[in-house]
Amino acid sequence: MRKNETIKDLLFKYFWGKIHKGITKGIPEWYKEYFLNRGL
């Protein structure tokens, strides 16, 4: 079981940068458009 956890942790650390970029990629543009449309 320990070996599986280590592999999982290594893969997560390796790919987290790409995952994080993909998750947050469009957020600033979405908020900008949202607030412009609401008049804030």
Phi, psi and omega in degrees: 000323182297321180296320178297318179296320180295316179297316179300314180297318179297315179296318179297314179298320182294317185264353185301321179301314179291320178298312182298317178298319180293323181290318188261005188305311187262004185298312181301318179293321180297314179296319179300311180296319180300311183287326176295321180288335179270351180078025180265000000 
